[in-house]
């Protein structure tokens, strides 16, 4: 299950954005990676005989992290 995403623009020194996505678990992420969206991303969304749109990005890096601490809003 997809839980959400953040698009984080740079403050200085680069023009690269950080796109942070949250998934319920690794299995949910892998199912998305191998599902219908995979073909859509590989085809570029140009449609039949249509021109391929200019990509929003020219590369990416996949980072994995382990959550060691999580907080939420105070209850009260």
mmJSON file of the N, C-alpha and C atoms, coordinates in Angstrom:
{"data_MODEL":{"atom_site":{
"group_PDB":["ATOM","ATOM","ATOM","ATOM","ATOM","ATOM","ATOM","ATOM","ATOM","ATOM","ATOM","ATOM","ATOM","ATOM","ATOM","ATOM","ATOM","ATOM","ATOM","ATOM","ATOM","ATOM","ATOM","ATOM","ATOM","ATOM","ATOM","ATOM","ATOM","ATOM","ATOM","ATOM","ATOM","ATOM","ATOM","ATOM","ATOM","ATOM","ATOM","ATOM","ATOM","ATOM","ATOM","ATOM","ATOM","ATOM","ATOM","ATOM","ATOM","ATOM","ATOM","ATOM","ATOM","ATOM","ATOM","ATOM","ATOM","ATOM","ATOM","ATOM","ATOM","ATOM","ATOM","ATOM","ATOM","ATOM","ATOM","ATOM","ATOM","ATOM","ATOM","ATOM","ATOM","ATOM","ATOM","ATOM","ATOM","ATOM","ATOM","ATOM","ATOM","ATOM","ATOM","ATOM","ATOM","ATOM","ATOM","ATOM","ATOM","ATOM","ATOM","ATOM","ATOM","ATOM","ATOM","ATOM","ATOM","ATOM","ATOM","ATOM","ATOM","ATOM","ATOM","ATOM","ATOM","ATOM","ATOM","ATOM","ATOM","ATOM","ATOM","ATOM","ATOM","ATOM","ATOM","ATOM","ATOM","ATOM","ATOM","ATOM","ATOM","ATOM","ATOM","ATOM","ATOM","ATOM","ATOM","ATOM","ATOM","ATOM","ATOM","ATOM","ATOM","ATOM","ATOM","ATOM","ATOM","ATOM","ATOM","ATOM","ATOM","ATOM","ATOM","ATOM","ATOM","ATOM","ATOM","ATOM","ATOM","ATOM","ATOM","ATOM","ATOM","ATOM","ATOM","ATOM","ATOM","ATOM","ATOM","ATOM","ATOM","ATOM","ATOM","ATOM","ATOM","ATOM","ATOM","ATOM","ATOM","ATOM","ATOM","ATOM","ATOM","ATOM","ATOM","ATOM","ATOM","ATOM","ATOM","ATOM","ATOM","ATOM","ATOM","ATOM","ATOM","ATOM","ATOM","ATOM","ATOM","ATOM","ATOM","ATOM","ATOM","ATOM","ATOM","ATOM","ATOM","ATOM","ATOM","ATOM","ATOM","ATOM","ATOM","ATOM","ATOM","ATOM","ATOM","ATOM","ATOM","ATOM","ATOM","ATOM","ATOM","ATOM","ATOM","ATOM","ATOM","ATOM","ATOM","ATOM","ATOM","ATOM","ATOM","ATOM","ATOM","ATOM","ATOM","ATOM"],
"id":[1,2,3,4,5,6,7,8,9,10,11,12,13,14,15,16,17,18,19,20,21,22,23,24,25,26,27,28,29,30,31,32,33,34,35,36,37,38,39,40,41,42,43,44,45,46,47,48,49,50,51,52,53,54,55,56,57,58,59,60,61,62,63,64,65,66,67,68,69,70,71,72,73,74,75,76,77,78,79,80,81,82,83,84,85,86,87,88,89,90,91,92,93,94,95,96,97,98,99,100,101,102,103,104,105,106,107,108,109,110,111,112,113,114,115,116,117,118,119,120,121,122,123,124,125,126,127,128,129,130,131,132,133,134,135,136,137,138,139,140,141,142,143,144,145,146,147,148,149,150,151,152,153,154,155,156,157,158,159,160,161,162,163,164,165,166,167,168,169,170,171,172,173,174,175,176,177,178,179,180,181,182,183,184,185,186,187,188,189,190,191,192,193,194,195,196,197,198,199,200,201,202,203,204,205,206,207,208,209,210,211,212,213,214,215,216,217,218,219,220,221,222,223,224,225,226,227,228],
"type_symbol":["N","C","C","N","C","C","N","C","C","N","C","C","N","C","C","N","C","C","N","C","C","N","C","C","N","C","C","N","C","C","N","C","C","N","C","C","N","C","C","N","C","C","N","C","C","N","C","C","N","C","C","N","C","C","N","C","C","N","C","C","N","C","C","N","C","C","N","C","C","N","C","C","N","C","C","N","C","C","N","C","C","N","C","C","N","C","C","N","C","C","N","C","C","N","C","C","N","C","C","N","C","C","N","C","C","N","C","C","N","C","C","N","C","C","N","C","C","N","C","C","N","C","C","N","C","C","N","C","C","N","C","C","N","C","C","N","C","C","N","C","C","N","C","C","N","C","C","N","C","C","N","C","C","N","C","C","N","C","C","N","C","C","N","C","C","N","C","C","N","C","C","N","C","C","N","C","C","N","C","C","N","C","C","N","C","C","N","C","C","N","C","C","N","C","C","N","C","C","N","C","C","N","C","C","N","C","C","N","C","C","N","C","C","N","C","C","N","C","C","N","C","C","N","C","C","N","C","C"],
"label_atom_id":["N","CA","C","N","CA","C","N","CA","C","N","CA","C","N","CA","C","N","CA","C","N","CA","C","N","CA","C","N","CA","C","N","CA","C","N","CA","C","N","CA","C","N","CA","C","N","CA","C","N","CA","C","N","CA","C","N","CA","C","N","CA","C","N","CA","C","N","CA","C","N","CA","C","N","CA","C","N","CA","C","N","CA","C","N","CA","C","N","CA","C","N","CA","C","N","CA","C","N","CA","C","N","CA","C","N","CA","C","N","CA","C","N","CA","C","N","CA","C","N","CA","C","N","CA","C","N","CA","C","N","CA","C","N","CA","C","N","CA","C","N","CA","C","N","CA","C","N","CA","C","N","CA","C","N","CA","C","N","CA","C","N","CA","C","N","CA","C","N","CA","C","N","CA","C","N","CA","C","N","CA","C","N","CA","C","N","CA","C","N","CA","C","N","CA","C","N","CA","C","N","CA","C","N","CA","C","N","CA","C","N","CA","C","N","CA","C","N","CA","C","N","CA","C","N","CA","C","N","CA","C","N","CA","C","N","CA","C","N","CA","C","N","CA","C","N","CA","C","N","CA","C","N","CA","C","N","CA","C","N","CA","C","N","CA","C"],
"label_alt_id":[null,null,null,null,null,null,null,null,null,null,null,null,null,null,null,null,null,null,null,null,null,null,null,null,null,null,null,null,null,null,null,null,null,null,null,null,null,null,null,null,null,null,null,null,null,null,null,null,null,null,null,null,null,null,null,null,null,null,null,null,null,null,null,null,null,null,null,null,null,null,null,null,null,null,null,null,null,null,null,null,null,null,null,null,null,null,null,null,null,null,null,null,null,null,null,null,null,null,null,null,null,null,null,null,null,null,null,null,null,null,null,null,null,null,null,null,null,null,null,null,null,null,null,null,null,null,null,null,null,null,null,null,null,null,null,null,null,null,null,null,null,null,null,null,null,null,null,null,null,null,null,null,null,null,null,null,null,null,null,null,null,null,null,null,null,null,null,null,null,null,null,null,null,null,null,null,null,null,null,null,null,null,null,null,null,null,null,null,null,null,null,null,null,null,null,null,null,null,null,null,null,null,null,null,null,null,null,null,null,null,null,null,null,null,null,null,null,null,null,null,null,null,null,null,null,null,null,null],
"label_comp_id":["UNK","UNK","UNK","UNK","UNK","UNK","UNK","UNK","UNK","UNK","UNK","UNK","UNK","UNK","UNK","UNK","UNK","UNK","UNK","UNK","UNK","UNK","UNK","UNK","UNK","UNK","UNK","UNK","UNK","UNK","UNK","UNK","UNK","UNK","UNK","UNK","UNK","UNK","UNK","UNK","UNK","UNK","UNK","UNK","UNK","UNK","UNK","UNK","UNK","UNK","UNK","UNK","UNK","UNK","UNK","UNK","UNK","UNK","UNK","UNK","UNK","UNK","UNK","UNK","UNK","UNK","UNK","UNK","UNK","UNK","UNK","UNK","UNK","UNK","UNK","UNK","UNK","UNK","UNK","UNK","UNK","UNK","UNK","UNK","UNK","UNK","UNK","UNK","UNK","UNK","UNK","UNK","UNK","UNK","UNK","UNK","UNK","UNK","UNK","UNK","UNK","UNK","UNK","UNK","UNK","UNK","UNK","UNK","UNK","UNK","UNK","UNK","UNK","UNK","UNK","UNK","UNK","UNK","UNK","UNK","UNK","UNK","UNK","UNK","UNK","UNK","UNK","UNK","UNK","UNK","UNK","UNK","UNK","UNK","UNK","UNK","UNK","UNK","UNK","UNK","UNK","UNK","UNK","UNK","UNK","UNK","UNK","UNK","UNK","UNK","UNK","UNK","UNK","UNK","UNK","UNK","UNK","UNK","UNK","UNK","UNK","UNK","UNK","UNK","UNK","UNK","UNK","UNK","UNK","UNK","UNK","UNK","UNK","UNK","UNK","UNK","UNK","UNK","UNK","UNK","UNK","UNK","UNK","UNK","UNK","UNK","UNK","UNK","UNK","UNK","UNK","UNK","UNK","UNK","UNK","UNK","UNK","UNK","UNK","UNK","UNK","UNK","UNK","UNK","UNK","UNK","UNK","UNK","UNK","UNK","UNK","UNK","UNK","UNK","UNK","UNK","UNK","UNK","UNK","UNK","UNK","UNK","UNK","UNK","UNK","UNK","UNK","UNK"],
"label_asym_id":["A","A","A","A","A","A","A","A","A","A","A","A","A","A","A","A","A","A","A","A","A","A","A","A","A","A","A","A","A","A","A","A","A","A","A","A","A","A","A","A","A","A","A","A","A","A","A","A","A","A","A","A","A","A","A","A","A","A","A","A","A","A","A","A","A","A","A","A","A","A","A","A","A","A","A","A","A","A","A","A","A","A","A","A","A","A","A","A","A","A","A","A","A","A","A","A","A","A","A","A","A","A","A","A","A","A","A","A","A","A","A","A","A","A","A","A","A","A","A","A","A","A","A","A","A","A","A","A","A","A","A","A","A","A","A","A","A","A","A","A","A","A","A","A","A","A","A","A","A","A","A","A","A","A","A","A","A","A","A","A","A","A","A","A","A","A","A","A","A","A","A","A","A","A","A","A","A","A","A","A","A","A","A","A","A","A","A","A","A","A","A","A","A","A","A","A","A","A","A","A","A","A","A","A","A","A","A","A","A","A","A","A","A","A","A","A","A","A","A","A","A","A","A","A","A","A","A","A"],
"label_entity_id":["1","1","1","1","1","1","1","1","1","1","1","1","1","1","1","1","1","1","1","1","1","1","1","1","1","1","1","1","1","1","1","1","1","1","1","1","1","1","1","1","1","1","1","1","1","1","1","1","1","1","1","1","1","1","1","1","1","1","1","1","1","1","1","1","1","1","1","1","1","1","1","1","1","1","1","1","1","1","1","1","1","1","1","1","1","1","1","1","1","1","1","1","1","1","1","1","1","1","1","1","1","1","1","1","1","1","1","1","1","1","1","1","1","1","1","1","1","1","1","1","1","1","1","1","1","1","1","1","1","1","1","1","1","1","1","1","1","1","1","1","1","1","1","1","1","1","1","1","1","1","1","1","1","1","1","1","1","1","1","1","1","1","1","1","1","1","1","1","1","1","1","1","1","1","1","1","1","1","1","1","1","1","1","1","1","1","1","1","1","1","1","1","1","1","1","1","1","1","1","1","1","1","1","1","1","1","1","1","1","1","1","1","1","1","1","1","1","1","1","1","1","1","1","1","1","1","1","1"],
"label_seq_id":[1,1,1,2,2,2,3,3,3,4,4,4,5,5,5,6,6,6,7,7,7,8,8,8,9,9,9,10,10,10,11,11,11,12,12,12,13,13,13,14,14,14,15,15,15,16,16,16,17,17,17,18,18,18,19,19,19,20,20,20,21,21,21,22,22,22,23,23,23,24,24,24,25,25,25,26,26,26,27,27,27,28,28,28,29,29,29,30,30,30,31,31,31,32,32,32,33,33,33,34,34,34,35,35,35,36,36,36,37,37,37,38,38,38,39,39,39,40,40,40,41,41,41,42,42,42,43,43,43,44,44,44,45,45,45,46,46,46,47,47,47,48,48,48,49,49,49,50,50,50,51,51,51,52,52,52,53,53,53,54,54,54,55,55,55,56,56,56,57,57,57,58,58,58,59,59,59,60,60,60,61,61,61,62,62,62,63,63,63,64,64,64,65,65,65,66,66,66,67,67,67,68,68,68,69,69,69,70,70,70,71,71,71,72,72,72,73,73,73,74,74,74,75,75,75,76,76,76],
"pdbx_PDB_ins_code":[null,null,null,null,null,null,null,null,null,null,null,null,null,null,null,null,null,null,null,null,null,null,null,null,null,null,null,null,null,null,null,null,null,null,null,null,null,null,null,null,null,null,null,null,null,null,null,null,null,null,null,null,null,null,null,null,null,null,null,null,null,null,null,null,null,null,null,null,null,null,null,null,null,null,null,null,null,null,null,null,null,null,null,null,null,null,null,null,null,null,null,null,null,null,null,null,null,null,null,null,null,null,null,null,null,null,null,null,null,null,null,null,null,null,null,null,null,null,null,null,null,null,null,null,null,null,null,null,null,null,null,null,null,null,null,null,null,null,null,null,null,null,null,null,null,null,null,null,null,null,null,null,null,null,null,null,null,null,null,null,null,null,null,null,null,null,null,null,null,null,null,null,null,null,null,null,null,null,null,null,null,null,null,null,null,null,null,null,null,null,null,null,null,null,null,null,null,null,null,null,null,null,null,null,null,null,null,null,null,null,null,null,null,null,null,null,null,null,null,null,null,null,null,null,null,null,null,null],
"Cartn_x":[0.839,0.0,0.893,0.599,1.29,0.774,1.669,1.274,1.397,2.246,2.378,3.723,3.871,5.11,5.37,6.628,7.056,8.0,7.815,8.762,9.514,10.809,11.62,12.579,12.342,13.235,14.542,15.594,16.88,16.864,17.658,17.793,18.918,20.026,21.156,22.142,22.945,24.044,23.726,22.46,22.081,20.701,20.362,19.012,18.25,18.773,18.15,17.145,15.968,14.93,15.052,14.611,14.488,13.008,12.69,11.315,11.294,10.548,10.491,9.131,9.113,7.851,7.818,6.619,6.434,5.497,5.901,5.129,4.894,3.788,3.475,4.566,5.073,6.109,6.817,7.884,8.673,7.833,6.943,6.111,5.206,4.671,3.829,4.63,5.842,6.701,7.038,7.416,7.772,6.578,5.383,4.184,3.942,4.155,4.015,5.074,6.312,7.407,7.156,6.527,6.316,4.92,4.066,2.692,2.534,1.317,1.008,1.814,2.236,2.993,4.36,4.903,6.207,6.148,5.141,4.999,4.748,3.955,3.665,4.935,5.788,7.031,8.013,8.057,8.991,8.582,7.277,6.802,6.86,6.945,7.059,5.753,4.637,3.344,3.071,3.774,3.587,2.333,1.75,0.554,0.88,-0.129,0.068,0.507,1.714,2.207,2.508,2.279,2.499,3.953,4.305,5.653,5.817,6.998,7.273,7.475,6.841,7.038,8.449,8.932,10.239,10.199,11.194,11.169,11.307,10.682,10.803,12.176,12.796,14.118,14.932,16.23,17.092,17.811,17.556,18.185,17.581,17.943,17.444,18.387,18.276,19.018,18.036,18.067,17.187,17.961,17.489,18.084,17.098,17.606,16.774,17.236,16.289,16.585,15.83,16.326,15.649,15.169,13.913,13.364,13.84,14.553,15.035,14.248,13.524,12.684,11.56,10.357,9.199,8.373,7.934,7.102,5.823,4.861,3.597,3.132,1.976,1.471,1.125,1.277,0.927,-0.575,-0.954,-2.364,-2.788,-3.913,-4.269,-5.425],
"Cartn_y":[-1.171,0.0,1.246,2.168,3.446,4.35,4.907,5.738,7.231,7.627,9.044,9.377,10.65,11.097,12.557,12.933,14.32,14.667,15.817,16.36,17.468,17.274,18.197,18.955,20.268,21.039,21.37,21.591,21.935,23.354,23.589,24.935,25.695,24.993,25.642,24.583,24.94,24.08,23.005,22.806,21.787,22.116,21.519,21.672,20.348,19.398,18.088,18.076,17.553,17.394,16.022,15.915,14.636,14.267,13.09,12.591,11.436,11.613,10.651,9.98,8.664,7.927,6.99,6.751,5.825,4.708,3.496,2.297,1.523,0.804,0.019,-0.999,-1.628,-2.646,-2.857,-3.613,-3.893,-4.59,-5.467,-6.199,-5.249,-4.224,-3.239,-2.471,-2.081,-1.362,-2.245,-3.482,-4.383,-4.652,-4.779,-4.994,-3.799,-2.593,-1.398,-1.378,-1.718,-1.709,-2.689,-3.821,-4.851,-4.822,-3.91,-3.85,-3.017,-2.564,-1.818,-0.531,0.083,1.322,1.098,-0.095,-0.386,-0.191,-0.75,-0.619,0.839,1.543,2.944,3.784,3.535,4.296,3.925,2.673,2.23,2.721,2.859,3.303,4.819,5.543,6.99,7.727,7.029,7.699,8.456,8.161,8.887,8.512,7.38,6.942,6.448,6.029,5.477,6.56,6.423,7.357,8.747,8.964,10.288,10.501,11.757,12.095,11.806,11.349,11.127,12.464,12.682,13.943,14.04,15.261,15.482,14.947,14.175,13.613,14.699,14.457,15.378,15.237,14.093,13.845,13.004,13.105,12.343,11.206,11.034,9.958,9.858,8.818,8.648,7.752,7.837,6.985,6.458,5.184,4.582,4.384,5.008,4.856,4.113,3.258,2.563,2.964,3.144,3.539,2.652,2.576,1.889,2.949,2.898,3.853,3.446,4.357,4.063,4.822,5.854,6.602,7.236,7.203,7.803,8.54,9.738,10.521,10.941,11.311,11.799,12.983,13.547,14.697,14.315,15.278,15.043,14.844,13.898,13.645,14.514,15.15,15.95,16.749],
"Cartn_z":[0.0,0.0,0.0,-0.896,-0.98,0.138,0.942,2.07,1.81,0.865,0.555,-0.05,-0.471,-1.09,-0.755,-0.766,-0.602,-1.744,-2.364,-3.333,-2.615,-2.423,-1.63,-2.551,-2.752,-3.622,-2.907,-3.674,-3.063,-2.492,-1.475,-0.906,-1.598,-1.877,-2.547,-3.023,-3.997,-4.421,-5.436,-5.764,-6.741,-7.289,-8.41,-8.943,-8.864,-8.107,-7.971,-6.821,-7.109,-6.101,-5.45,-4.232,-3.554,-3.57,-4.06,-4.033,-3.044,-1.981,-0.885,-0.905,-1.062,-1.04,0.159,0.667,1.797,1.373,1.73,1.421,2.701,2.771,3.966,4.242,3.171,3.331,1.994,2.017,0.814,-0.249,0.155,-0.798,-1.58,-0.923,-1.608,-2.649,-2.286,-3.224,-4.422,-4.176,-5.268,-6.184,-5.617,-6.428,-7.341,-6.848,-7.679,-8.779,-8.423,-9.393,-10.541,-10.26,-11.268,-11.878,-11.439,-11.926,-13.191,-13.475,-14.701,-14.857,-13.776,-13.874,-14.518,-14.398,-14.995,-16.507,-17.144,-18.59,-18.983,-18.211,-18.514,-18.464,-17.502,-17.383,-18.488,-18.86,-19.893,-21.276,-21.523,-22.825,-22.959,-21.872,-21.927,-22.111,-22.188,-22.254,-23.534,-24.62,-25.868,-26.635,-26.328,-27.034,-28.434,-29.153,-30.498,-31.468,-32.015,-33.0,-32.462,-31.185,-30.599,-30.231,-30.085,-29.657,-28.182,-27.823,-26.403,-25.73,-24.587,-23.877,-23.316,-23.115,-22.514,-21.079,-20.67,-19.312,-18.24,-17.11,-15.981,-15.332,-15.499,-14.918,-15.891,-15.778,-16.664,-15.952,-14.673,-13.923,-12.541,-11.857,-10.491,-9.711,-8.413,-7.499,-6.466,-6.217,-5.226,-3.934,-2.875,-1.548,-0.662,0.194,1.179,2.563,3.461,4.823,5.796,6.983,8.082,9.056,9.45,10.42,11.81,12.489,13.828,14.898,14.478,15.412,14.623,15.185,14.52,15.567,15.226,16.144,15.419,16.179,15.636,16.452,16.077,16.825,18.266,19.153,20.557,20.681,21.493,21.779,22.95,22.822,23.982,23.792],
"occupancy":[1.0,1.0,1.0,1.0,1.0,1.0,1.0,1.0,1.0,1.0,1.0,1.0,1.0,1.0,1.0,1.0,1.0,1.0,1.0,1.0,1.0,1.0,1.0,1.0,1.0,1.0,1.0,1.0,1.0,1.0,1.0,1.0,1.0,1.0,1.0,1.0,1.0,1.0,1.0,1.0,1.0,1.0,1.0,1.0,1.0,1.0,1.0,1.0,1.0,1.0,1.0,1.0,1.0,1.0,1.0,1.0,1.0,1.0,1.0,1.0,1.0,1.0,1.0,1.0,1.0,1.0,1.0,1.0,1.0,1.0,1.0,1.0,1.0,1.0,1.0,1.0,1.0,1.0,1.0,1.0,1.0,1.0,1.0,1.0,1.0,1.0,1.0,1.0,1.0,1.0,1.0,1.0,1.0,1.0,1.0,1.0,1.0,1.0,1.0,1.0,1.0,1.0,1.0,1.0,1.0,1.0,1.0,1.0,1.0,1.0,1.0,1.0,1.0,1.0,1.0,1.0,1.0,1.0,1.0,1.0,1.0,1.0,1.0,1.0,1.0,1.0,1.0,1.0,1.0,1.0,1.0,1.0,1.0,1.0,1.0,1.0,1.0,1.0,1.0,1.0,1.0,1.0,1.0,1.0,1.0,1.0,1.0,1.0,1.0,1.0,1.0,1.0,1.0,1.0,1.0,1.0,1.0,1.0,1.0,1.0,1.0,1.0,1.0,1.0,1.0,1.0,1.0,1.0,1.0,1.0,1.0,1.0,1.0,1.0,1.0,1.0,1.0,1.0,1.0,1.0,1.0,1.0,1.0,1.0,1.0,1.0,1.0,1.0,1.0,1.0,1.0,1.0,1.0,1.0,1.0,1.0,1.0,1.0,1.0,1.0,1.0,1.0,1.0,1.0,1.0,1.0,1.0,1.0,1.0,1.0,1.0,1.0,1.0,1.0,1.0,1.0,1.0,1.0,1.0,1.0,1.0,1.0,1.0,1.0,1.0,1.0,1.0,1.0],
"B_iso_or_equiv":[0.0,0.0,0.0,0.0,0.0,0.0,0.0,0.0,0.0,0.0,0.0,0.0,0.0,0.0,0.0,0.0,0.0,0.0,0.0,0.0,0.0,0.0,0.0,0.0,0.0,0.0,0.0,0.0,0.0,0.0,0.0,0.0,0.0,0.0,0.0,0.0,0.0,0.0,0.0,0.0,0.0,0.0,0.0,0.0,0.0,0.0,0.0,0.0,0.0,0.0,0.0,0.0,0.0,0.0,0.0,0.0,0.0,0.0,0.0,0.0,0.0,0.0,0.0,0.0,0.0,0.0,0.0,0.0,0.0,0.0,0.0,0.0,0.0,0.0,0.0,0.0,0.0,0.0,0.0,0.0,0.0,0.0,0.0,0.0,0.0,0.0,0.0,0.0,0.0,0.0,0.0,0.0,0.0,0.0,0.0,0.0,0.0,0.0,0.0,0.0,0.0,0.0,0.0,0.0,0.0,0.0,0.0,0.0,0.0,0.0,0.0,0.0,0.0,0.0,0.0,0.0,0.0,0.0,0.0,0.0,0.0,0.0,0.0,0.0,0.0,0.0,0.0,0.0,0.0,0.0,0.0,0.0,0.0,0.0,0.0,0.0,0.0,0.0,0.0,0.0,0.0,0.0,0.0,0.0,0.0,0.0,0.0,0.0,0.0,0.0,0.0,0.0,0.0,0.0,0.0,0.0,0.0,0.0,0.0,0.0,0.0,0.0,0.0,0.0,0.0,0.0,0.0,0.0,0.0,0.0,0.0,0.0,0.0,0.0,0.0,0.0,0.0,0.0,0.0,0.0,0.0,0.0,0.0,0.0,0.0,0.0,0.0,0.0,0.0,0.0,0.0,0.0,0.0,0.0,0.0,0.0,0.0,0.0,0.0,0.0,0.0,0.0,0.0,0.0,0.0,0.0,0.0,0.0,0.0,0.0,0.0,0.0,0.0,0.0,0.0,0.0,0.0,0.0,0.0,0.0,0.0,0.0,0.0,0.0,0.0,0.0,0.0,0.0],
"pdbx_formal_charge":[null,null,null,null,null,null,null,null,null,null,null,null,null,null,null,null,null,null,null,null,null,null,null,null,null,null,null,null,null,null,null,null,null,null,null,null,null,null,null,null,null,null,null,null,null,null,null,null,null,null,null,null,null,null,null,null,null,null,null,null,null,null,null,null,null,null,null,null,null,null,null,null,null,null,null,null,null,null,null,null,null,null,null,null,null,null,null,null,null,null,null,null,null,null,null,null,null,null,null,null,null,null,null,null,null,null,null,null,null,null,null,null,null,null,null,null,null,null,null,null,null,null,null,null,null,null,null,null,null,null,null,null,null,null,null,null,null,null,null,null,null,null,null,null,null,null,null,null,null,null,null,null,null,null,null,null,null,null,null,null,null,null,null,null,null,null,null,null,null,null,null,null,null,null,null,null,null,null,null,null,null,null,null,null,null,null,null,null,null,null,null,null,null,null,null,null,null,null,null,null,null,null,null,null,null,null,null,null,null,null,null,null,null,null,null,null,null,null,null,null,null,null,null,null,null,null,null,null],
"auth_seq_id":[1,1,1,2,2,2,3,3,3,4,4,4,5,5,5,6,6,6,7,7,7,8,8,8,9,9,9,10,10,10,11,11,11,12,12,12,13,13,13,14,14,14,15,15,15,16,16,16,17,17,17,18,18,18,19,19,19,20,20,20,21,21,21,22,22,22,23,23,23,24,24,24,25,25,25,26,26,26,27,27,27,28,28,28,29,29,29,30,30,30,31,31,31,32,32,32,33,33,33,34,34,34,35,35,35,36,36,36,37,37,37,38,38,38,39,39,39,40,40,40,41,41,41,42,42,42,43,43,43,44,44,44,45,45,45,46,46,46,47,47,47,48,48,48,49,49,49,50,50,50,51,51,51,52,52,52,53,53,53,54,54,54,55,55,55,56,56,56,57,57,57,58,58,58,59,59,59,60,60,60,61,61,61,62,62,62,63,63,63,64,64,64,65,65,65,66,66,66,67,67,67,68,68,68,69,69,69,70,70,70,71,71,71,72,72,72,73,73,73,74,74,74,75,75,75,76,76,76],
"auth_comp_id":["UNK","UNK","UNK","UNK","UNK","UNK","UNK","UNK","UNK","UNK","UNK","UNK","UNK","UNK","UNK","UNK","UNK","UNK","UNK","UNK","UNK","UNK","UNK","UNK","UNK","UNK","UNK","UNK","UNK","UNK","UNK","UNK","UNK","UNK","UNK","UNK","UNK","UNK","UNK","UNK","UNK","UNK","UNK","UNK","UNK","UNK","UNK","UNK","UNK","UNK","UNK","UNK","UNK","UNK","UNK","UNK","UNK","UNK","UNK","UNK","UNK","UNK","UNK","UNK","UNK","UNK","UNK","UNK","UNK","UNK","UNK","UNK","UNK","UNK","UNK","UNK","UNK","UNK","UNK","UNK","UNK","UNK","UNK","UNK","UNK","UNK","UNK","UNK","UNK","UNK","UNK","UNK","UNK","UNK","UNK","UNK","UNK","UNK","UNK","UNK","UNK","UNK","UNK","UNK","UNK","UNK","UNK","UNK","UNK","UNK","UNK","UNK","UNK","UNK","UNK","UNK","UNK","UNK","UNK","UNK","UNK","UNK","UNK","UNK","UNK","UNK","UNK","UNK","UNK","UNK","UNK","UNK","UNK","UNK","UNK","UNK","UNK","UNK","UNK","UNK","UNK","UNK","UNK","UNK","UNK","UNK","UNK","UNK","UNK","UNK","UNK","UNK","UNK","UNK","UNK","UNK","UNK","UNK","UNK","UNK","UNK","UNK","UNK","UNK","UNK","UNK","UNK","UNK","UNK","UNK","UNK","UNK","UNK","UNK","UNK","UNK","UNK","UNK","UNK","UNK","UNK","UNK","UNK","UNK","UNK","UNK","UNK","UNK","UNK","UNK","UNK","UNK","UNK","UNK","UNK","UNK","UNK","UNK","UNK","UNK","UNK","UNK","UNK","UNK","UNK","UNK","UNK","UNK","UNK","UNK","UNK","UNK","UNK","UNK","UNK","UNK","UNK","UNK","UNK","UNK","UNK","UNK","UNK","UNK","UNK","UNK","UNK","UNK"],
"auth_asym_id":["A","A","A","A","A","A","A","A","A","A","A","A","A","A","A","A","A","A","A","A","A","A","A","A","A","A","A","A","A","A","A","A","A","A","A","A","A","A","A","A","A","A","A","A","A","A","A","A","A","A","A","A","A","A","A","A","A","A","A","A","A","A","A","A","A","A","A","A","A","A","A","A","A","A","A","A","A","A","A","A","A","A","A","A","A","A","A","A","A","A","A","A","A","A","A","A","A","A","A","A","A","A","A","A","A","A","A","A","A","A","A","A","A","A","A","A","A","A","A","A","A","A","A","A","A","A","A","A","A","A","A","A","A","A","A","A","A","A","A","A","A","A","A","A","A","A","A","A","A","A","A","A","A","A","A","A","A","A","A","A","A","A","A","A","A","A","A","A","A","A","A","A","A","A","A","A","A","A","A","A","A","A","A","A","A","A","A","A","A","A","A","A","A","A","A","A","A","A","A","A","A","A","A","A","A","A","A","A","A","A","A","A","A","A","A","A","A","A","A","A","A","A","A","A","A","A","A","A"],
"auth_atom_id":["N","CA","C","N","CA","C","N","CA","C","N","CA","C","N","CA","C","N","CA","C","N","CA","C","N","CA","C","N","CA","C","N","CA","C","N","CA","C","N","CA","C","N","CA","C","N","CA","C","N","CA","C","N","CA","C","N","CA","C","N","CA","C","N","CA","C","N","CA","C","N","CA","C","N","CA","C","N","CA","C","N","CA","C","N","CA","C","N","CA","C","N","CA","C","N","CA","C","N","CA","C","N","CA","C","N","CA","C","N","CA","C","N","CA","C","N","CA","C","N","CA","C","N","CA","C","N","CA","C","N","CA","C","N","CA","C","N","CA","C","N","CA","C","N","CA","C","N","CA","C","N","CA","C","N","CA","C","N","CA","C","N","CA","C","N","CA","C","N","CA","C","N","CA","C","N","CA","C","N","CA","C","N","CA","C","N","CA","C","N","CA","C","N","CA","C","N","CA","C","N","CA","C","N","CA","C","N","CA","C","N","CA","C","N","CA","C","N","CA","C","N","CA","C","N","CA","C","N","CA","C","N","CA","C","N","CA","C","N","CA","C","N","CA","C","N","CA","C","N","CA","C","N","CA","C","N","CA","C","N","CA","C","N","CA","C"],
"pdbx_PDB_model_num":[1,1,1,1,1,1,1,1,1,1,1,1,1,1,1,1,1,1,1,1,1,1,1,1,1,1,1,1,1,1,1,1,1,1,1,1,1,1,1,1,1,1,1,1,1,1,1,1,1,1,1,1,1,1,1,1,1,1,1,1,1,1,1,1,1,1,1,1,1,1,1,1,1,1,1,1,1,1,1,1,1,1,1,1,1,1,1,1,1,1,1,1,1,1,1,1,1,1,1,1,1,1,1,1,1,1,1,1,1,1,1,1,1,1,1,1,1,1,1,1,1,1,1,1,1,1,1,1,1,1,1,1,1,1,1,1,1,1,1,1,1,1,1,1,1,1,1,1,1,1,1,1,1,1,1,1,1,1,1,1,1,1,1,1,1,1,1,1,1,1,1,1,1,1,1,1,1,1,1,1,1,1,1,1,1,1,1,1,1,1,1,1,1,1,1,1,1,1,1,1,1,1,1,1,1,1,1,1,1,1,1,1,1,1,1,1,1,1,1,1,1,1,1,1,1,1,1,1]
}}}
